[in-house]
Amino acid sequence: MAAKHLSADQAAQRIDQRYRILSLDGGGIRGVITAVWLARLEELVGAPLHRCFDLIAGTSTGSILGCGIAKGVPAREIVELYVERGGEVFPGRARRLWGRLGRVWEEGLSMPRYEDDGLAKVLKAVFGRTTFGALKVRPVLVTTYDTLNRQARVLKNTRARYRALPVWEVCKASASAPTYFPAHVMRLGRARVPLIDGGVVANNPAACALAEAMRIQRERPAGRRVPVERFVLASFGTGQSTRPIDEESARTWGAVEWAMGGAIIDVLFDGACDAVDYIVRHMLPEDGHFRFQTRLDEAFDDMDDASRTNVNALVAAAERHLTEEGGEARLQALAERIAP
């Protein structure tokens, strides 16, 4: 069969084709770092970010950021959400201990660090009754883990079974980190399914996003497919922990020590993020992969320290990355690639 020849206009249109992907890591209150970068990106583009991406993927705090962007919430408002209401999600020690005293008779001494009512309240305030399928970007991917069926779930707002789910519930399921929050029980079909933090699946969801993008292109007619070489993937981290775990600790810690302070969660999540970034970096051309990440001083790398001092330090770290670590130039280059 003879090859189909493209006209000059069709060839030019094909050259200009892009498929723009936004991937957002998990990381608790450290999501404010990503929010600061997204707010600056939105300023540079000069348009709402939901118009700048064809696919959005988010894990845990990244699911909140991603669904917020896909709903059309200005990124600057998302920054304020973390700054002003983070303490409702991660209350300080005094309030947390008082709450634990009231739960100990029913749940015993071993219980999640936080109750989930604060998280639910904030998510409901942001998303209201918005359903997953009503978001302005399709597809949106959110990772979570089904403990009942022991399987990873990637919730997609393009699938009929997930479209009617309330966005606040989707985000809560993805953000219910083990040891921090109880599992979120969601009705999926006829079953009540306990779901936990998507970080145990893919704390950096970039590979999930890339796989979905490639699947979408395969299912398109040949003339409308965007090749991988034309993908633009913007992947945002929430800060890299640098606090060392010395030789003695690494050799002698047991289950209790690794669990205290969330050390095991930090190590697993950070390591998984690095592995995914390695894979994606080798699958895309250099000018199609934009990874934003910064190293965090040990004084403010906790995922649940929502004190004003700590949140201000995280914001400062995000801004320092822009001004001193080349982040501004990278954001400018990304803005030029994704502008609608």
C-alpha positions as CSV (number, residue, x, y, z in Angstrom):
1,M,0.0,0.0,0.0
2,A,1.4,3.4,-1.0
3,A,2.3,5.7,1.9
4,K,0.0,8.6,2.4
5,H,1.6,11.9,1.6
6,L,1.0,14.9,3.8
7,S,0.4,18.4,2.4
8,A,2.8,21.2,3.5
9,D,0.2,22.5,5.9
10,Q,-0.4,19.1,7.4
11,A,3.3,18.5,7.8
12,A,3.7,21.8,9.6
13,Q,0.8,21.1,11.9
14,R,2.3,17.8,12.8
15,I,5.7,19.4,13.6
16,D,3.9,21.8,15.9
17,Q,2.0,19.0,17.8
18,R,2.8,18.6,21.4
19,Y,1.4,16.5,24.2
20,R,1.8,18.3,27.5
21,I,1.9,16.4,30.7
22,L,1.9,17.6,34.3
23,S,3.1,15.2,37.0
24,L,3.0,16.1,40.7
25,D,4.8,14.2,43.5
26,G,3.4,13.5,47.0
27,G,5.0,15.0,50.1
28,G,2.4,16.3,52.6
29,I,2.8,19.9,53.6
30,R,5.8,20.1,51.4
31,G,3.4,20.4,48.6
32,V,3.5,24.2,49.2
33,I,6.9,24.1,47.4
34,T,5.2,22.8,44.3
35,A,2.4,25.3,44.6
36,V,4.9,28.2,44.7
37,W,6.5,26.9,41.5
38,L,3.2,26.3,39.8
39,A,2.1,29.9,40.7
40,R,5.2,31.3,39.1
41,L,4.7,29.1,36.0
42,E,1.1,30.4,35.7
43,E,2.4,33.9,35.8
44,L,5.0,33.2,33.1
45,V,2.5,31.5,30.8
46,G,-0.1,34.2,31.3
47,A,-3.0,31.7,31.2
48,P,-4.7,29.3,33.6
49,L,-2.7,26.2,33.9
50,H,-5.6,23.9,33.1
51,R,-5.3,25.3,29.5
52,C,-1.7,24.4,29.3
53,F,-1.7,20.6,29.9
54,D,-3.4,17.7,28.1
55,L,-2.9,15.2,31.0
56,I,-2.4,15.7,34.7
57,A,-1.2,13.1,37.2
58,G,-0.9,13.5,41.0
59,T,-0.1,11.5,44.0
60,S,-1.1,12.4,47.6
61,T,-0.6,16.1,48.1
62,G,0.1,16.2,44.3
63,S,-3.4,14.9,43.7
64,I,-4.8,17.9,45.6
65,L,-2.6,20.2,43.5
66,G,-3.4,18.5,40.3
67,C,-7.2,18.4,40.8
68,G,-7.1,22.0,42.0
69,I,-5.4,23.0,38.7
70,A,-7.7,20.9,36.7
71,K,-10.7,22.5,38.4
72,G,-9.4,25.9,37.4
73,V,-8.3,27.1,40.8
74,P,-5.5,29.7,40.4
75,A,-2.2,28.4,41.6
76,R,-1.6,31.4,43.8
77,E,-4.8,30.5,45.7
78,I,-3.4,26.9,46.2
79,V,-0.3,28.4,47.8
80,E,-2.5,30.3,50.3
81,L,-4.4,27.0,51.0
82,Y,-1.2,25.4,52.2
83,V,-0.1,28.5,54.2
84,E,-3.5,29.3,55.8
85,R,-5.1,25.9,56.3
86,G,-2.2,23.4,56.5
87,G,-2.6,23.4,60.3
88,E,-6.1,22.1,60.0
89,V,-4.8,19.0,58.2
90,F,-1.7,18.6,60.4
91,P,-2.5,20.1,63.8
92,G,0.3,20.9,66.3
93,R,1.4,18.6,69.0
94,A,-0.9,19.8,71.8
95,R,-4.0,19.5,69.7
96,R,-2.9,16.2,68.3
97,L,-2.2,14.6,71.7
98,W,-5.5,15.8,73.0
99,G,-7.2,14.2,70.1
100,R,-5.3,10.9,70.6
101,L,-6.5,10.8,74.3
102,G,-10.1,10.8,73.1
103,R,-9.4,7.9,70.7
104,V,-7.2,5.6,72.7
105,W,-10.1,3.7,74.3
106,E,-11.6,2.8,70.9
107,E,-8.4,2.5,68.8
108,G,-5.7,1.5,71.3
109,L,-2.3,3.0,71.6
110,S,-1.3,2.1,68.1
111,M,-3.3,4.5,65.9
112,P,-2.6,6.9,63.0
113,R,-0.9,10.1,64.1
114,Y,-3.8,12.4,62.9
115,E,-7.5,12.2,62.7
116,D,-8.8,12.7,59.1
117,D,-11.6,15.2,59.8
118,G,-9.3,18.2,59.2
119,L,-8.2,16.8,55.8
120,A,-11.7,16.1,54.8
121,K,-12.9,19.6,55.8
122,V,-10.2,21.4,53.8
123,L,-10.8,19.2,50.7
124,K,-14.5,19.8,50.8
125,A,-14.0,23.5,51.1
126,V,-11.8,23.5,48.0
127,F,-13.7,21.1,45.8
128,G,-17.3,21.2,47.1
129,R,-19.5,18.9,45.1
130,T,-17.3,18.8,42.0
131,T,-17.2,15.3,40.6
132,F,-14.0,13.8,39.1
133,G,-15.4,13.7,35.6
134,A,-16.3,17.4,35.8
135,L,-12.7,18.6,36.0
136,K,-11.6,20.8,33.0
137,V,-8.6,18.5,32.1
138,R,-9.1,15.0,30.8
139,P,-7.5,12.7,31.7
140,V,-6.5,13.4,35.3
141,L,-4.8,10.5,37.0
142,V,-4.7,10.0,40.8
143,T,-2.9,7.1,42.4
144,T,-4.0,5.2,45.5
145,Y,-3.7,1.7,46.9
146,D,-6.6,-0.7,47.6
147,T,-5.9,-2.6,50.8
148,L,-8.9,-4.8,50.4
149,N,-7.9,-6.3,47.1
150,R,-4.2,-5.6,47.6
151,Q,-3.7,-3.8,44.4
152,A,-2.6,-0.4,43.1
153,R,-5.4,1.8,41.6
154,V,-4.9,4.6,39.2
155,L,-8.1,6.6,39.2
156,K,-8.8,8.2,35.9
157,N,-11.6,10.8,35.3
158,T,-12.1,9.4,31.8
159,R,-13.3,6.1,33.1
160,A,-17.0,5.7,33.6
161,R,-16.7,4.0,36.9
162,Y,-14.8,6.9,38.5
163,R,-16.4,10.0,36.9
164,A,-19.1,10.4,39.5
165,L,-16.7,10.2,42.4
166,P,-16.4,13.5,44.5
167,V,-13.0,15.0,43.8
168,W,-12.5,15.6,47.6
169,E,-12.8,11.9,48.2
170,V,-10.5,11.0,45.3
171,C,-7.8,13.3,46.8
172,K,-8.4,12.1,50.4
173,A,-7.9,8.5,49.3
174,S,-4.6,9.4,47.6
175,A,-3.4,11.5,50.6
176,S,-4.2,9.0,53.4
177,A,-0.6,8.1,54.2
178,P,-0.1,5.0,56.5
179,T,0.9,6.0,60.0
180,Y,-0.3,9.6,59.4
181,F,-4.0,9.1,58.6
182,P,-6.5,6.2,58.6
183,A,-7.5,4.7,55.3
184,H,-10.2,6.4,53.4
185,V,-13.1,4.1,52.7
186,M,-14.8,4.8,49.4
187,R,-17.7,3.1,47.6
188,L,-16.5,1.7,44.3
189,G,-19.4,0.0,42.6
190,R,-21.0,-2.2,45.2
191,A,-18.0,-2.5,47.4
192,R,-16.7,-0.4,50.3
193,V,-13.0,-0.2,49.6
194,P,-10.3,1.1,52.0
195,L,-7.8,3.2,50.1
196,I,-4.4,4.5,51.3
197,D,-1.8,7.0,50.1
198,G,-0.8,6.8,46.4
199,G,2.8,7.2,47.5
200,V,3.0,3.4,48.1
201,V,2.2,3.0,44.4
202,A,4.0,5.9,42.8
203,N,5.0,8.9,44.9
204,N,6.3,10.4,41.6
205,P,3.5,9.5,39.1
206,A,5.5,10.6,36.1
207,A,5.9,7.1,34.7
208,C,2.2,6.4,35.2
209,A,1.4,9.6,33.3
210,L,3.9,8.8,30.5
211,A,2.4,5.3,30.1
212,E,-1.1,6.7,29.9
213,A,0.0,9.3,27.3
214,M,1.6,6.6,25.2
215,R,-1.6,4.5,25.4
216,I,-3.7,7.4,24.3
217,Q,-1.5,8.1,21.3
218,R,-1.6,4.4,20.2
219,E,-5.4,4.5,20.2
220,R,-5.6,7.7,18.1
221,P,-5.8,7.5,14.3
222,A,-2.4,7.4,12.7
223,G,-2.5,11.0,11.4
224,R,-3.4,12.4,14.9
225,R,-0.8,10.7,17.0
226,V,1.8,12.8,18.8
227,P,5.2,10.9,18.9
228,V,7.0,10.6,22.2
229,E,9.6,12.9,20.8
230,R,7.0,15.7,20.9
231,F,5.9,15.0,24.5
232,V,6.6,17.7,27.1
233,L,6.6,16.4,30.7
234,A,6.7,18.8,33.6
235,S,7.5,16.9,36.8
236,F,7.4,18.7,40.1
237,G,8.9,17.3,43.4
238,T,8.2,18.5,46.9
239,G,11.7,18.8,48.1
240,Q,14.4,16.1,48.7
241,S,15.2,15.1,52.2
242,T,18.9,15.4,53.2
243,R,18.7,14.4,56.8
244,P,21.3,11.6,57.2
245,I,20.5,8.3,58.8
246,D,23.9,7.3,60.2
247,E,25.4,3.8,60.1
248,E,24.5,2.9,63.6
249,S,20.9,3.9,63.2
250,A,20.5,2.1,59.8
251,R,22.0,-1.1,61.3
252,T,20.2,-1.1,64.6
253,W,16.7,0.5,64.1
254,G,13.8,-1.9,64.3
255,A,10.1,-1.4,63.3
256,V,9.4,1.2,66.0
257,E,12.5,3.4,65.3
258,W,11.9,3.3,61.5
259,A,8.2,4.3,62.0
260,M,9.0,7.1,64.5
261,G,9.0,10.4,62.7
262,G,8.0,8.8,59.5
263,A,11.5,7.9,58.5
264,I,10.5,4.7,56.7
265,I,7.9,6.6,54.7
266,D,10.4,9.3,53.8
267,V,13.0,6.8,52.6
268,L,10.6,4.7,50.6
269,F,8.9,7.7,49.0
270,D,12.1,9.6,48.2
271,G,13.8,6.5,46.8
272,A,10.8,5.7,44.6
273,C,10.7,9.3,43.2
274,D,14.4,9.1,42.2
275,A,13.9,5.8,40.5
276,V,10.9,7.0,38.4
277,D,12.8,10.2,37.5
278,Y,15.7,8.0,36.2
279,I,13.3,5.9,34.0
280,V,11.4,8.9,32.6
281,R,14.6,10.9,32.0
282,H,15.9,8.1,29.7
283,M,12.6,7.7,27.8
284,L,12.2,11.4,26.8
285,P,14.4,13.8,24.9
286,E,16.2,16.3,27.1
287,D,14.2,19.2,25.9
288,G,10.9,17.3,26.6
289,H,11.6,16.5,30.3
290,F,11.4,19.2,33.0
291,R,12.1,18.0,36.5
292,F,11.8,20.6,39.4
293,Q,13.2,19.5,42.7
294,T,15.3,21.0,45.5
295,R,17.2,19.7,48.5
296,L,15.8,20.5,51.9
297,D,17.6,21.3,55.1
298,E,16.9,18.8,57.8
299,A,15.1,21.6,59.9
300,F,12.1,21.5,57.6
301,D,11.9,18.2,55.7
302,D,9.0,16.7,57.7
303,M,5.9,16.0,55.7
304,D,3.6,17.0,58.5
305,D,5.1,20.1,60.1
306,A,2.5,22.7,59.2
307,S,3.7,25.3,61.7
308,R,3.8,28.8,60.3
309,T,7.6,28.9,60.8
310,N,8.1,25.7,58.8
311,V,5.7,26.6,56.0
312,N,7.4,29.9,55.6
313,A,10.7,28.1,55.4
314,L,9.3,25.8,52.7
315,V,8.1,28.8,50.7
316,A,11.5,30.4,51.1
317,A,13.2,27.2,49.8
318,A,10.9,27.2,46.8
319,E,11.7,30.8,46.0
320,R,15.4,30.3,46.6
321,H,15.3,27.4,44.0
322,L,13.9,29.9,41.5
323,T,16.4,32.7,42.2
324,E,19.6,30.8,43.1
325,E,19.4,27.3,41.6
326,G,18.3,28.0,38.0
327,G,14.6,27.2,38.6
328,E,13.4,30.5,37.0
329,A,15.1,29.8,33.7
330,R,13.8,26.3,33.6
331,L,10.3,27.5,34.3
332,Q,10.6,30.1,31.6
333,A,11.7,27.4,29.1
334,L,8.8,25.2,30.2
335,A,6.3,28.1,29.8
336,E,7.4,28.6,26.2
337,R,6.8,24.9,25.5
338,I,3.3,24.6,27.1
339,A,1.7,28.0,26.3
340,P,-1.8,27.5,24.8
